[in-house]
Amino acid sequence: MNQGFNENSLADRASKVLMNTYAQTPIALERGAGCRVWDREGKSYLDFLSGIAVTALGHSHPQVTAALKEQAEKILHTSNLYYIEPQIALAEQLVEKSFAQRVFFCNSGTEANEAAIKLVRRYATERFGPEKRTILCLENSFHGRTMGSLSATGQTKFQKGFEPLLPGFSFAPFNDLAALDRVWDGTIAAVMLEPVQ
């Protein structure tokens, strides 16, 4: 624990060196165990975000910690330019237990959405031609912060200042079948949505 810790001085330090991409809660988390996290002064909080779904098994889970330690002692990271046996084994399990025929591993949800946008456009171009490449998205959606996923996001507050956005997206209100019928046309190649907004 850092004696004399001051959240405001930490925020001041951060404002001088970190880009202002997110509004941060004035709490400096130091450690976690299970569904709890602690700040630098020892105050405990329930973590309802799970690291934005990264730590769904909880913080400091003994099996996850052991697996990370074991892998870090072998090799910490390598590129997809090489075969990675644990990656192949996981892909085999995912293919066996899901609808997928192949797996693409990526680093974030926005990267997954970016890949999905590219796959849809490539497939639609090869299968239907350039006239059918529109992706239908829903208003009030959030798909990420890359240019493709930001263009698919149905909230102008996230898009403001990043224009011009990529073309090829149309929008309809969530849970409104009549509105979907109105915007559905021969250019739609895919629908991109969040099951829960």
Backbone as JSON, one array per atom type, in Angstrom:
{
  "sequence": "MNQGFNENSLADRASKVLMNTYAQTPIALERGAGCRVWDREGKSYLDFLSGIAVTALGHSHPQVTAALKEQAEKILHTSNLYYIEPQIALAEQLVEKSFAQRVFFCNSGTEANEAAIKLVRRYATERFGPEKRTILCLENSFHGRTMGSLSATGQTKFQKGFEPLLPGFSFAPFNDLAALDRVWDGTIAAVMLEPVQ",
  "N": [[0.85, -1.19, 0.0], [0.54, 2.2, -0.8], [1.53, 4.77, 1.11], [-0.1, 7.8, 1.89], [-1.36, 8.09, -0.53], [-2.98, 9.72, -3.18], [-5.82, 10.17, -4.97], [-6.37, 12.31, -6.71], [-3.82, 13.3, -7.37], [-2.84, 11.13, -8.78], [-4.6, 11.11, -10.93], [-3.88, 13.57, -12.03], [-1.22, 13.0, -12.8], [-1.75, 10.98, -14.69], [-3.21, 12.43, -16.59], [-1.24, 13.87, -17.83], [0.23, 12.08, -19.33], [-1.29, 9.98, -20.46], [-3.53, 9.27, -23.15], [-6.68, 10.84, -23.48], [-8.97, 8.89, -23.73], [-11.06, 7.53, -22.5], [-13.51, 8.19, -20.01], [-12.45, 8.06, -16.81], [-13.12, 6.33, -13.78], [-12.61, 7.66, -10.57], [-10.82, 5.79, -9.12], [-8.14, 3.82, -8.1], [-7.28, 0.77, -8.88], [-5.68, -1.99, -7.33], [-5.36, -4.72, -6.75], [-6.92, -7.99, -7.14], [-9.28, -10.58, -6.3], [-11.14, -13.33, -7.03], [-14.42, -12.2, -7.38], [-13.95, -9.73, -6.36], [-12.28, -6.57, -6.05], [-9.58, -4.46, -4.98], [-8.73, -1.19, -3.93], [-5.89, 1.08, -3.77], [-5.87, 1.9, -1.2], [-6.95, -0.12, 0.23], [-9.71, -0.46, 0.19], [-12.54, -2.39, -0.58], [-14.26, -3.61, -3.5], [-17.03, -4.85, -5.42], [-16.54, -6.41, -8.47], [-18.28, -5.81, -11.11], [-17.85, -5.64, -13.78], [-15.97, -7.42, -14.7], [-13.44, -6.92, -15.84], [-14.24, -5.84, -18.29], [-15.36, -8.17, -19.39], [-13.13, -9.81, -19.57], [-12.07, -11.15, -17.41], [-13.78, -13.33, -16.62], [-13.77, -15.59, -15.03], [-13.0, -14.63, -12.65], [-10.74, -12.64, -10.64], [-7.32, -13.43, -10.18], [-7.63, -16.21, -10.36], [-6.85, -19.46, -9.38], [-6.25, -21.6, -11.23], [-6.07, -20.29, -13.69], [-4.01, -18.49, -13.14], [-1.93, -20.33, -12.65], [-1.74, -21.55, -15.19], [-0.98, -19.35, -16.76], [1.48, -18.73, -15.59], [2.89, -21.11, -16.1], [2.95, -21.08, -18.93], [4.31, -18.67, -19.39], [6.81, -19.33, -18.48], [7.67, -20.93, -20.52], [7.3, -19.78, -23.22], [6.5, -16.48, -23.88], [5.13, -14.98, -25.84], [4.33, -15.33, -29.25], [4.23, -14.84, -32.78], [1.46, -15.21, -35.08], [2.64, -16.07, -37.32], [3.88, -18.39, -36.94], [3.34, -21.86, -36.07], [1.33, -22.59, -33.28], [0.95, -24.71, -30.82], [-0.86, -24.92, -28.48], [-2.79, -23.06, -29.28], [-3.82, -24.23, -31.6], [-4.91, -26.55, -30.47], [-6.94, -25.43, -28.85], [-8.51, -24.26, -30.86], [-9.34, -26.58, -32.18], [-11.02, -27.7, -30.2], [-12.99, -25.71, -30.05], [-14.09, -25.77, -32.64], [-15.06, -28.39, -32.66], [-17.05, -28.26, -30.68], [-18.85, -26.32, -31.43], [-20.62, -24.33, -33.88], [-18.73, -23.57, -35.68], [-16.37, -23.85, -38.41], [-13.81, -23.09, -38.74], [-11.43, -21.12, -36.88], [-10.76, -17.81, -35.83], [-8.46, -16.11, -34.03], [-8.3, -13.25, -32.03], [-7.5, -10.02, -30.56], [-9.4, -8.43, -29.27], [-12.83, -7.36, -28.82], [-13.53, -5.37, -30.68], [-11.65, -5.87, -32.67], [-12.5, -8.39, -33.47], [-15.02, -7.72, -34.5], [-14.21, -6.04, -36.57], [-12.9, -7.9, -38.2], [-15.11, -9.5, -38.86], [-16.65, -7.69, -40.36], [-14.95, -7.31, -42.55], [-14.84, -9.96, -43.53], [-17.54, -10.35, -44.28], [-17.8, -8.42, -46.3], [-15.91, -9.29, -48.17], [-16.86, -11.89, -48.79], [-19.47, -11.25, -49.74], [-18.86, -9.61, -51.93], [-17.52, -11.42, -53.62], [-19.51, -13.34, -53.95], [-21.95, -12.01, -54.58], [-21.37, -9.61, -55.85], [-20.47, -6.07, -56.15], [-22.76, -4.6, -55.54], [-24.15, -5.58, -53.39], [-23.31, -5.19, -50.46], [-23.88, -4.0, -48.09], [-24.08, -3.62, -44.56], [-26.4, -4.21, -42.16], [-27.11, -2.53, -39.23], [-27.94, -1.79, -35.8], [-29.62, 0.95, -34.23], [-28.29, 2.74, -31.43], [-26.37, 0.87, -30.86], [-23.16, -0.54, -29.98], [-20.08, -1.22, -31.31], [-17.35, -1.0, -31.26], [-14.07, 0.67, -31.53], [-12.42, 0.87, -33.76], [-12.11, 2.05, -37.19], [-13.87, 0.64, -38.88], [-15.59, -0.79, -37.07], [-16.5, 1.35, -35.58], [-17.9, 2.73, -37.52], [-19.98, 0.98, -37.82], [-21.29, 1.29, -35.47], [-24.15, 2.4, -33.8], [-24.39, 4.97, -32.56], [-24.06, 8.3, -32.47], [-22.57, 9.83, -30.69], [-20.2, 8.47, -30.18], [-19.03, 8.5, -32.64], [-18.56, 11.09, -33.37], [-16.36, 13.52, -34.56], [-14.7, 11.76, -35.83], [-15.37, 11.51, -38.42], [-14.88, 11.36, -42.0], [-17.01, 8.55, -41.82], [-16.83, 5.0, -42.59], [-18.43, 3.91, -45.58], [-21.38, 1.88, -46.32], [-23.03, 0.9, -44.33], [-26.17, 0.51, -42.77], [-28.93, 1.54, -40.7], [-31.31, 0.58, -38.18], [-34.0, 0.83, -35.79], [-33.71, -0.86, -32.63], [-35.37, -3.96, -31.99], [-37.61, -3.57, -33.63], [-39.51, -4.66, -35.92], [-41.01, -3.71, -38.08], [-39.6, -1.42, -38.82], [-37.24, -2.63, -39.64], [-38.16, -3.95, -41.93], [-38.66, -1.72, -43.52], [-36.1, -0.66, -44.06], [-34.79, -2.75, -45.2], [-33.29, -3.9, -48.08], [-32.12, -4.72, -51.42], [-29.4, -4.42, -51.1], [-28.4, -5.34, -48.73], [-26.13, -7.36, -47.08], [-25.51, -8.54, -44.7], [-26.38, -8.79, -41.19], [-25.61, -7.04, -38.31], [-25.58, -7.23, -34.94], [-26.22, -6.62, -31.45], [-27.34, -8.93, -29.16], [-28.37, -8.1, -26.72], [-28.98, -4.86, -25.66]],
  "CA": [[0.0, 0.0, 0.0], [1.29, 3.44, -0.91], [1.08, 5.72, 2.13], [-0.33, 9.15, 1.39], [-1.84, 8.03, -1.9], [-3.99, 10.72, -3.47], [-6.43, 9.89, -6.27], [-6.24, 13.47, -7.58], [-2.47, 13.4, -7.92], [-2.73, 10.08, -9.78], [-5.33, 11.61, -12.1], [-3.03, 14.61, -12.62], [-0.11, 12.31, -13.48], [-2.3, 10.3, -15.86], [-3.62, 13.41, -17.6], [-0.05, 14.38, -18.51], [0.91, 11.07, -20.16], [-2.22, 9.06, -21.1], [-4.54, 9.9, -24.0], [-7.98, 10.94, -22.84], [-9.9, 8.13, -24.56], [-12.18, 7.08, -21.69], [-13.71, 8.87, -18.72], [-12.08, 7.07, -15.81], [-13.64, 6.45, -12.43], [-11.46, 8.03, -9.73], [-10.41, 4.7, -8.25], [-6.95, 3.14, -8.6], [-7.34, -0.63, -8.42], [-4.34, -2.54, -7.13], [-5.36, -6.18, -6.79], [-8.23, -8.6, -7.18], [-9.42, -12.0, -5.97], [-12.52, -13.7, -7.31], [-15.21, -11.1, -7.93], [-13.64, -8.5, -5.62], [-11.05, -5.82, -6.32], [-9.22, -3.53, -3.91], [-7.96, -0.03, -4.36], [-4.58, 1.19, -3.13], [-6.06, 2.17, 0.23], [-7.5, -1.32, 0.83], [-11.16, -0.51, 0.1], [-12.98, -3.5, -1.43], [-15.37, -3.37, -4.41], [-17.45, -5.96, -6.27], [-16.23, -6.11, -9.88], [-19.4, -6.23, -11.97], [-17.42, -5.54, -15.17], [-15.07, -8.54, -15.03], [-12.44, -6.42, -16.77], [-15.0, -5.8, -19.54], [-15.55, -9.57, -19.8], [-11.85, -10.51, -19.73], [-11.81, -11.99, -16.23], [-15.07, -13.92, -16.28], [-13.57, -16.58, -13.97], [-12.58, -13.91, -11.45], [-9.36, -12.21, -10.53], [-6.35, -14.32, -9.51], [-8.13, -17.58, -10.32], [-5.64, -20.28, -9.24], [-5.93, -22.36, -12.44], [-5.64, -19.33, -14.72], [-2.69, -18.02, -12.71], [-0.97, -21.42, -12.88], [-1.56, -21.71, -16.64], [-0.2, -18.2, -17.24], [2.85, -18.9, -15.09], [3.5, -22.22, -16.84], [3.22, -20.66, -20.3], [5.33, -17.61, -19.36], [8.11, -19.97, -18.3], [8.04, -21.57, -21.78], [7.43, -18.69, -24.21], [5.45, -15.54, -23.5], [4.33, -14.59, -26.99], [4.88, -15.52, -30.59], [3.33, -14.38, -33.82], [0.71, -16.2, -35.86], [3.48, -16.52, -38.43], [4.36, -19.72, -36.55], [2.34, -22.73, -35.46], [1.28, -22.51, -31.82], [0.19, -25.92, -30.52], [-2.04, -24.69, -27.63], [-3.79, -22.34, -30.07], [-4.45, -25.23, -32.47], [-5.73, -27.41, -29.6], [-8.14, -24.68, -28.49], [-9.33, -24.15, -32.07], [-9.97, -27.9, -32.39], [-12.12, -27.83, -29.24], [-14.06, -24.78, -30.43], [-14.73, -26.3, -33.84], [-15.78, -29.6, -32.28], [-18.17, -28.0, -29.78], [-19.65, -25.18, -31.87], [-21.02, -24.32, -35.28], [-17.62, -23.08, -36.51], [-15.51, -24.76, -39.16], [-12.47, -22.57, -38.51], [-11.39, -20.14, -35.8], [-9.84, -16.67, -35.95], [-8.2, -15.54, -32.71], [-7.93, -11.84, -32.08], [-7.16, -9.42, -29.28], [-10.46, -7.64, -28.66], [-14.12, -7.4, -29.49], [-13.52, -4.51, -31.86], [-10.9, -6.56, -33.71], [-13.38, -9.45, -33.97], [-16.02, -7.07, -35.34], [-13.52, -5.58, -37.78], [-12.71, -9.09, -39.04], [-16.42, -9.91, -39.37], [-17.0, -6.73, -41.42], [-14.13, -7.63, -43.72], [-15.28, -11.25, -44.08], [-18.83, -10.14, -44.95], [-17.6, -7.68, -47.55], [-15.19, -10.16, -49.11], [-17.78, -12.93, -49.22], [-20.54, -10.65, -50.53], [-18.3, -9.16, -53.21], [-17.25, -12.6, -54.46], [-20.73, -14.1, -54.19], [-23.06, -11.22, -55.12], [-20.91, -8.43, -56.55], [-20.34, -4.87, -55.31], [-24.04, -3.94, -55.22], [-24.76, -6.15, -52.19], [-22.28, -5.23, -49.42], [-24.31, -3.22, -46.93], [-24.29, -4.32, -43.3], [-27.47, -3.59, -41.39], [-26.81, -2.44, -37.8], [-29.04, -1.23, -35.02], [-29.41, 2.2, -33.51], [-27.85, 2.61, -30.03], [-25.42, -0.24, -30.71], [-21.74, -0.2, -29.85], [-19.31, -2.33, -31.87], [-15.92, -0.82, -31.07], [-13.48, 1.97, -31.83], [-11.7, 0.95, -35.04], [-12.95, 2.77, -38.14], [-14.96, -0.22, -39.34], [-16.56, -1.04, -36.01], [-17.1, 2.64, -35.23], [-18.88, 3.01, -38.57], [-21.11, 0.08, -37.57], [-21.89, 1.68, -34.2], [-25.34, 3.23, -33.98], [-24.44, 6.08, -31.6], [-23.25, 9.39, -33.02], [-21.66, 10.39, -29.69], [-18.91, 7.81, -30.32], [-18.52, 8.75, -33.99], [-18.29, 12.51, -33.54], [-14.96, 13.9, -34.69], [-13.97, 10.75, -36.59], [-15.9, 11.49, -39.76], [-15.98, 10.58, -42.56], [-17.07, 7.13, -41.48], [-16.84, 4.11, -43.74], [-19.77, 3.66, -46.13], [-21.8, 0.49, -46.38], [-23.78, 0.5, -43.13], [-27.47, 1.15, -42.59], [-29.36, 1.39, -39.31], [-32.73, 0.48, -37.85], [-34.19, 0.76, -34.34], [-33.69, -2.18, -31.99], [-36.63, -4.61, -31.66], [-38.68, -2.95, -34.41], [-39.54, -5.43, -37.17], [-41.54, -2.87, -39.16], [-38.49, -0.58, -39.27], [-36.34, -3.51, -40.4], [-38.77, -4.13, -43.25], [-38.53, -0.47, -44.29], [-34.73, -0.42, -44.51], [-34.26, -3.94, -45.89], [-33.32, -3.79, -49.54], [-31.26, -5.67, -52.11], [-27.98, -4.19, -50.85], [-28.03, -5.89, -47.42], [-25.39, -8.62, -47.14], [-25.4, -9.12, -43.36], [-26.94, -8.03, -40.07], [-24.68, -7.0, -37.18], [-26.36, -6.74, -33.81], [-26.0, -7.09, -30.08], [-28.61, -9.5, -28.69], [-28.87, -7.29, -25.61], [-28.37, -3.52, -25.69]],
  "C": [[0.89, 1.24, 0.0], [0.74, 4.44, 0.09], [0.93, 7.11, 1.5], [-0.81, 9.19, -0.05], [-2.98, 9.02, -2.08], [-4.52, 10.48, -4.87], [-6.26, 11.08, -7.23], [-4.85, 13.59, -8.16], [-2.24, 12.31, -8.96], [-3.44, 10.51, -11.07], [-4.53, 12.71, -12.79], [-1.87, 13.99, -13.39], [-0.61, 11.66, -14.77], [-2.65, 11.28, -16.96], [-2.44, 13.97, -18.39], [0.56, 13.37, -19.48], [-0.03, 10.1, -20.88], [-3.2, 9.84, -21.98], [-5.89, 9.82, -23.31], [-9.04, 10.23, -23.69], [-11.15, 7.69, -23.8], [-12.28, 7.97, -20.46], [-13.44, 7.83, -17.64], [-12.72, 7.39, -14.46], [-12.47, 6.74, -11.5], [-11.14, 6.99, -8.65], [-9.18, 4.06, -8.89], [-6.93, 1.73, -8.04], [-5.94, -1.21, -8.38], [-4.3, -4.06, -7.21], [-6.8, -6.69, -6.81], [-8.17, -10.06, -6.79], [-10.88, -12.36, -6.16], [-13.27, -12.54, -7.93], [-14.96, -9.78, -7.21], [-12.34, -7.89, -6.11], [-10.83, -4.85, -5.17], [-8.45, -2.37, -4.49], [-6.68, 0.06, -3.52], [-4.69, 1.5, -1.64], [-6.73, 1.0, 0.94], [-9.01, -1.42, 0.8], [-11.56, -1.57, -0.93], [-14.2, -3.1, -2.26], [-15.75, -4.69, -5.07], [-17.19, -5.55, -7.72], [-17.34, -6.67, -10.75], [-19.02, -6.18, -13.45], [-16.58, -6.73, -15.63], [-14.02, -8.09, -16.05], [-13.0, -6.27, -18.16], [-14.97, -7.19, -20.18], [-14.25, -10.34, -20.02], [-11.6, -11.48, -18.58], [-13.09, -12.64, -15.73], [-14.95, -14.99, -15.19], [-13.12, -15.93, -12.67], [-11.11, -13.57, -11.48], [-8.54, -13.25, -9.77], [-6.88, -15.75, -9.37], [-6.93, -18.52, -10.32], [-5.27, -21.06, -10.5], [-5.46, -21.45, -13.56], [-4.24, -18.83, -14.39], [-1.63, -19.08, -12.97], [-0.69, -21.61, -14.37], [-0.72, -20.57, -17.22], [1.27, -18.33, -16.83], [3.58, -19.99, -15.88], [3.86, -21.79, -18.26], [4.31, -19.59, -20.33], [6.72, -18.19, -19.16], [8.59, -20.69, -19.56], [8.34, -20.52, -22.86], [6.25, -17.77, -23.97], [4.55, -15.19, -24.67], [5.08, -14.96, -28.26], [3.81, -15.11, -31.59], [2.56, -15.54, -34.44], [1.47, -16.63, -37.12], [4.02, -17.92, -38.17], [3.19, -20.54, -36.03], [2.47, -22.65, -33.94], [0.37, -23.65, -31.37], [-1.0, -25.67, -29.58], [-3.16, -23.94, -28.37], [-4.55, -23.31, -30.98], [-5.37, -26.13, -31.65], [-7.02, -26.71, -29.19], [-9.06, -24.55, -29.69], [-10.04, -25.47, -32.36], [-11.16, -28.09, -31.47], [-13.29, -26.94, -29.64], [-14.81, -25.27, -31.66], [-15.59, -27.52, -33.5], [-17.06, -29.29, -31.52], [-19.06, -26.83, -30.21], [-20.05, -25.36, -33.33], [-19.85, -24.03, -36.22], [-16.91, -24.2, -37.25], [-14.04, -24.37, -39.0], [-12.57, -21.46, -37.47], [-10.39, -19.04, -36.15], [-9.68, -16.09, -34.55], [-7.77, -14.09, -32.88], [-7.84, -11.28, -30.67], [-8.31, -8.71, -28.57], [-11.76, -7.83, -29.42], [-14.14, -6.54, -30.74], [-12.73, -5.15, -33.0], [-11.73, -7.7, -34.3], [-14.44, -8.86, -34.89], [-15.41, -6.58, -36.65], [-13.31, -6.76, -38.75], [-14.04, -9.55, -39.64], [-16.87, -8.99, -40.51], [-16.23, -7.07, -42.69], [-14.55, -8.95, -44.36], [-16.6, -11.11, -44.84], [-18.61, -9.46, -46.29], [-16.88, -8.54, -48.59], [-16.12, -11.23, -49.68], [-18.86, -12.36, -50.15], [-20.05, -10.19, -51.89], [-18.09, -10.34, -54.15], [-18.54, -13.32, -54.85], [-21.8, -13.3, -54.94], [-22.62, -10.03, -55.96], [-20.96, -7.2, -55.66], [-21.66, -4.22, -54.92], [-24.68, -4.49, -53.95], [-23.68, -6.32, -51.12], [-22.66, -4.46, -48.16], [-24.51, -4.12, -45.72], [-25.32, -3.55, -42.5], [-27.14, -3.68, -39.91], [-27.99, -1.8, -37.09], [-28.66, 0.07, -34.35], [-29.07, 1.88, -32.05], [-26.89, 1.46, -29.8], [-24.02, 0.32, -30.47], [-20.94, -1.41, -30.3], [-17.81, -2.14, -31.76], [-15.42, 0.51, -31.58], [-12.55, 2.0, -33.04], [-12.62, 1.64, -36.04], [-14.11, 1.92, -38.64], [-16.01, -0.42, -38.27], [-17.22, 0.25, -35.52], [-18.16, 3.04, -36.26], [-20.12, 2.16, -38.41], [-21.85, 0.42, -36.28], [-23.04, 2.64, -34.43], [-25.5, 4.32, -32.94], [-23.51, 7.18, -32.08], [-22.27, 9.97, -32.0], [-20.28, 9.74, -29.76], [-18.24, 8.13, -31.65], [-18.07, 10.18, -34.2], [-16.8, 12.8, -33.55], [-14.13, 12.9, -35.48], [-14.47, 10.63, -38.02], [-14.78, 11.82, -40.78], [-15.87, 9.12, -42.17], [-17.08, 6.3, -42.75], [-18.26, 3.94, -44.26], [-20.13, 2.19, -46.02], [-22.51, -0.01, -45.15], [-25.13, 1.21, -43.16], [-27.96, 0.78, -41.2], [-30.87, 1.33, -39.19], [-32.84, 0.45, -36.33], [-34.18, -0.69, -33.85], [-35.12, -2.67, -31.74], [-37.82, -3.99, -32.38], [-38.71, -3.61, -35.78], [-40.07, -4.6, -38.34], [-40.43, -1.96, -39.71], [-37.48, -1.4, -40.06], [-36.87, -3.73, -41.82], [-38.58, -2.9, -44.13], [-37.11, -0.27, -44.83], [-34.14, -1.6, -45.28], [-34.41, -3.76, -47.39], [-32.32, -4.78, -50.13], [-29.78, -5.47, -51.87], [-27.49, -4.84, -49.57], [-27.36, -7.26, -47.6], [-25.35, -9.31, -45.79], [-26.09, -8.21, -42.35], [-25.95, -8.16, -38.92], [-25.43, -6.43, -36.0], [-25.86, -7.29, -32.5], [-27.32, -7.68, -29.61], [-29.22, -8.72, -27.53], [-28.18, -5.93, -25.7], [-28.39, -2.96, -24.28]]
}
